[in-house]
Amino acid sequence: MTLSKVSLAVAMSGVLGLTACDDMTDPNNPNRNAQSQAAVGAGIGALAGLIIGDDAQERRNGALVGAAIGAGIGGIHGAELDRQEAELRSQMGSNAQIVNTGDQLIVTLPQDILFATGDATLSGALHGDLTALASSINRFPNTTVNVIGHADNTGGAAFNQDLSARRAQAVSSVLIQSGVSPNRIRSIGRGEDAPIASNLNAEGRRQNRRVEITITPNG
């Protein structure tokens, strides 16, 4: 009987995820990531509760409490990401690509507009977008921001690595100058080792030359 109650606790977290499934796959649902993260948090919390108990009773209670706490934390994180995504889409220009994975926001800016060929000096073309991004980051303070530079495979790998790092640092500097705390930002150069398209044609290389800003909730 006790074992079945423990199993019930795990099943409850699964039911929560299945119940939210239809809504989470609806692209028109503004709360899809809040629901997704609540379901994930419930499952993780339930499993954690099962592990820490010394006996069946404690494990059952721990699973129930863990599911509730996990759902609450996950739901808060997901709701914050949904809100920030909506805000960024309304404020940033069409050159910025915004993806909400449910765990983080990924804002992608094309290097061809940000920088001249082979240069790490920012143009003024997307300065307004970066300023809007910095303001949004400041309005959602409980996040960590990674600024990641990427290159295509044209030229030497060492040159591309250095260029991508300098371009990431240039974008990070604008965010910091716009009021974002340096402690929240990591600047990373990935060079040519993380392509999102083929480097065998001009269009693919254009897509690979990019700066990604990832915004991840803390905790």
Secondary structure, DSSP 4 states (H G I P E B T S, - for coil): -HHHHHHHHHHHHHHHHHHHHHHHT-TT-TTHHHHHHHHHHHHHHHHHHHHH-SSHHHHHHHHHHHHHHHHHHHHHHHHHHHHHHHHHHHHS-TT-EEEE-SS-EEEEEEHHHHB-TT--SBPSTTHHHHHHHHHHHHHS-SEEEEEEEE--SSS-HHHHHHHHHHHHHHHHHHHHHTT--GGGEEEEE-TTSS-SS-TTSHHHHHHHSEEEEEEEE--
